[in-house]
Amino acid sequence: MPRQRRYVIIALVLQLAMVLLGQVSKLVLALSGWFGMGIPLVVGWLYAVRRGLSLKDASVGGLLIGAVGAAIGLGLAIPLTGGDWSLLPLGTVASSFTGWLGAFLGWTIKGRKEPLKE
């Protein structure tokens, strides 16, 4: 995890800031699902683009970027908003996917070190 630690922490801080901001802003609360998946998408993309990684490394990093921030952010948001705990695994999987997608897109656009196998 050392390579992606900085990006995992950035995504986590942004997710927690979104949760806390959602407590004072109804607009942020209403859009928190979109923000919750958009944050790992963008951070995953930045991770792959700035690091110039292999597809495997970009994929693993993107998954971690999405999963850690979402799990901890949802773990805080659900009790604060009185939400349903069934959202925790669903939201974590969705954010993991968008983190992976961002990293994959970043790898595809700029960081590709290995060719795709046909």
N, C-alpha and C positions, 0 to 999 in steps of 0.2 A: 503493500500500500504506500510506500514512501513516495513514489512518483506522483500519485494522484492525491496525496494527503491535502495539499494546498487547495485543490479544486473541490474536494469533498467538504472541507471546512468552509469555503466560500459559499457553496450551495447550501450547506446547513445554516449558516448565518443568514443568508437571504430568506430561506424558508422560515426560520424563527422570527425574523423581522416581519415577514408577511403575516404570520399568525398573530403577532402582537399588534401590528397595524390594523388587522382585521377586527380587533376588539374596539377600536375607536372609529373605524371607517366602515360604514355599511357597504360602500362600493367595493372596497378591497375584500371584505367578507364575501360578497356576492360573486366576485371574480376569483376567489381563492383556488378553485379547482383549475382554472386556466393558468393562473400564476404558478400553482404548485407543480404543474407539468411543464410550464414554460421555463422555469428556472433551471431544472436539470438539462433541458434541451439546449439552452444557450451555454451553460457552463460545460456540458459535455462536448459541445462543438469547440469551444475555446480550448479545452484540454487537448483535444486531438489535433487542432490546428497549430497550437503553440509548441507542442511536443514533437510532432512529426513521428508518430508511433506506428508500430505494426498494427494490423487489424485486430489481432488478439489483445494486445495491450490497450488499444483504444476501446475495444468492446468491454473488457473487464473494468477499466476505469469509468466508462460511462455508466455501467450498471451500478457501480458503487456510488458514484456521484448522485444518481437518482435515488437509490435505495436508502442511504443513510439519512439524507436530508428529509425525505418524505416520512420515514418511519418515526424519526424524532419529532419532526414538525407536527405530524398527525397525532402522535402521542401527547403532545401539549394541546393541540387545537381541539381534540374531541372532548376532553373534560371542560375546557373553557367555554365551548359553545353548546355543550349538552348533546353532541352528535352521537351517532351510532358507532359502536366499536367495530362493526363489520366493515367500516370504511378503511380501517387501518391496513389490512392486507391488500385490498383492492387499490387503494391509493398508492401504496408502496410499489406494487407491481406496475401500475400505470407510470409512475415517475421513474422507475427503473428502466422501463421501455423507452421513455422519452430521453433519458440520459444516454442510453445506448444509441438511440437514433441520432441524437446530436453528435455523439462521438463518431458514429459511422459516417455521417454527412461530412464532418470535419476531416476525417481520414480520406474520404472520397474526393473532396474538393482540393485539399492542400497537402495533407500529411501522408499520403500513400507511399509506403516504403516497399510494398510487395505487390506484384500484379495479382489481379483476380484470376482465379482458376476457372477455366471454362468446362 
